[in-house]
Amino acid sequence: MPPKKSNKMPEGGDASKGKKIFIQKCDQCHTVVEGGGHRTGPNLYGLIGRKTGQAQGFDYTEANKKKGITWAEDTLYTYLENPKKYIPGTKMVFAGLKKPKERADLIAYLKESSSK
């Protein structure tokens, strides 16, 4: 039997690698600039600690508004693997990051670049 897949985030995400992932996979739809505007997706500045569907001025789906979780490392880690599975009805078209280390690196970058 194959080993059970762990959904625990690996420790030691690398923010510099995460920045490269953000530029390649997220930057066309999101920004992390304090006070910056939204793009196709919401500005992610201040994401950690914010509830789903709560970035002021962004038009979220009802699914995002009603998910009712607060973004933290663990919730982002699960979400980034498969956004449509985590929030059915989201309009985010990104398929997700399947590699655990890539998700950990991206989260490290988001924490570093979008903290208040």
LUMBA-418012 format. One line per 8 residues: for each residue x, y, z of C-alpha. Coordinates in pm, whole numbers. Layout:
X Y Z; ...
This chain:
0 0 0; 137 350 -82; 217 573 214; -66 799 328; -33 1147 185; 36 1405 454; -136 1740 439; 104 1890 692
302 2185 562; 678 2121 539; 884 2344 766; 1125 2604 639; 957 2754 336; 1199 2963 130; 1057 3311 60; 1301 3379 -226
1186 3062 -406; 829 3156 -318; 875 3493 -487; 972 3317 -810; 664 3095 -783; 447 3401 -718; 586 3578 -1027; 538 3269 -1245
197 3156 -1123; 20 3432 -928; 139 3776 -1038; -78 3798 -1348; -390 3798 -1126; -270 3916 -782; -49 4179 -623; 97 4201 -272
149 4578 -268; 25 4766 37; -259 4990 -78; -240 4845 -428; -546 4780 -639; -701 4450 -729; -641 4268 -1054; -844 3970 -1176
-788 3841 -822; -771 4039 -498; -465 4219 -366; -305 3974 -123; -138 4230 102; -248 4155 459; -386 3814 358; -264 3627 667
-523 3677 940; -796 3797 702; -1122 3607 656; -1210 3466 314; -1390 3705 85; -1300 4017 284; -1051 4224 78; -1222 4562 56
-1340 4651 -293; -1302 4307 -452; -1606 4132 -598; -1591 3784 -443; -1819 3491 -516; -2070 3395 -249; -1866 3076 -197; -1561 3281 -94
-1764 3510 129; -1935 3221 304; -1633 2991 350; -1580 3160 686; -1219 3066 754; -931 3293 843; -626 3270 618; -329 3120 800
-42 2897 694; -245 2578 732; -554 2702 549; -344 2848 265; -146 2525 239; -463 2323 186; -624 2584 -40; -322 2623 -268
-316 2251 -343; -659 2267 -507; -852 2596 -473; -1171 2471 -639; -1187 2170 -405; -1128 2384 -93; -1381 2652 -195; -1628 2501 -442
-1772 2786 -646; -1464 3009 -633; -1392 3197 -955; -1018 3142 -915; -910 2945 -1222; -568 2842 -1087; -540 2462 -1076; -318 2462 -766
33 2371 -658; 67 1996 -609; 422 1998 -469; 423 2052 -90; 757 2239 -93; 634 2485 -356; 327 2563 -145; 545 2612 164
780 2843 -30; 491 3048 -170; 336 3083 177; 673 3198 317; 683 3466 45; 323 3573 107; 391 3604 480; 705 3809 419
568 4034 146; 214 4092 264; 240 4142 636; 112 4458 794
